[in-house]
């Protein structure tokens, strides 16, 4: 059950960081750059989600 919770949390991280990256790419002032690596966080969230789902499916009962 904890692996499914972690999969959900990492999926939420991936969704939020993808949205934040989308907003950053469409900002009105190109000189106001941020400091968060949203693309990297999205990738980390997606990979973590896939790993947690694979582990949750592999765990017995």
C-alpha positions in Angstrom: 0.0 0.0 0.0 2.9 2.4 0.7 4.3 1.9 -2.7 1.1 3.0 -4.3 1.1 6.1 -2.1 4.6 6.9 -3.2 3.7 6.3 -6.8 0.8 8.8 -6.4 3.1 11.3 -4.7 5.7 11.1 -7.4 3.1 11.3 -10.1 1.8 14.5 -8.4 5.3 15.9 -8.4 5.7 15.1 -12.1 2.4 16.7 -13.0 3.1 19.8 -10.9 6.6 20.3 -12.3 5.4 19.7 -15.8 2.8 22.4 -15.3 5.4 24.8 -13.8 7.7 24.1 -16.7 4.9 24.9 -19.2 4.2 28.1 -17.4 7.9 29.1 -17.3 8.2 28.5 -21.0 5.3 30.9 -21.7 6.3 33.7 -19.3 5.6 37.2 -20.5 9.0 38.6 -19.4 11.8 36.5 -20.8 14.3 38.2 -18.5 12.6 36.9 -15.4 14.2 33.4 -15.3 13.6 31.1 -12.4 16.0 28.9 -10.5 14.0 25.7 -10.3 15.0 22.9 -12.7 11.4 22.0 -13.6 12.3 19.8 -16.6 14.6 17.7 -14.4 12.0 17.5 -11.7 9.5 16.3 -14.2 11.8 13.6 -15.4 12.7 12.5 -11.9 9.0 12.3 -11.0 8.1 10.3 -14.0 10.9 7.8 -13.5 10.1 7.5 -9.8 6.5 6.9 -10.6 7.4 4.1 -13.0 9.7 2.5 -10.5 7.2 2.6 -7.6 4.4 1.1 -9.9 6.7 -1.7 -11.0 7.7 -2.5 -7.4 4.1 -2.3 -6.3 3.0 -4.7 -9.0 5.8 -7.1 -8.2 5.1 -7.3 -4.4 3.1 -10.3 -3.4 -0.4 -9.7 -2.1 
